[in-house]
Amino acid sequence: MSIEIKVLGTGCAKCKTLENTVKEYVAAHNVDANVTKVEDIVAIMAYGVMSTPALVVNEKVVMYGRIPSKDEMQSLIK
């Protein structure tokens, strides 16, 4: 079963870093996941997120406002 992962962010440096970090983690750990970037501010606000970047896993906001460590990434994406 594939995991749906969304990176919410308008395109700032931290948002791009989170997107790259997630893609690297997924590739390195052979995670069956579909990673997408959401840049539309209305779509981001629909998740109730006021601080980006944010990480959404299977439609649940699991982190926002910062970039997680690599160790933390494992617990967020499962």
Secondary structure as GFF3:
##gff-version 3
##sequence-region A 1 78
A	DSSP	beta_strand	3	8	.	.	.	ID=ss1
A	DSSP	alpha_helix	13	28	.	.	.	ID=ss2
A	DSSP	beta_strand	33	38	.	.	.	ID=ss3
A	DSSP	alpha_helix	41	46	.	.	.	ID=ss4
A	DSSP	beta_strand	54	57	.	.	.	ID=ss5
A	DSSP	beta_strand	60	64	.	.	.	ID=ss6
A	DSSP	alpha_helix	70	76	.	.	.	ID=ss7
###
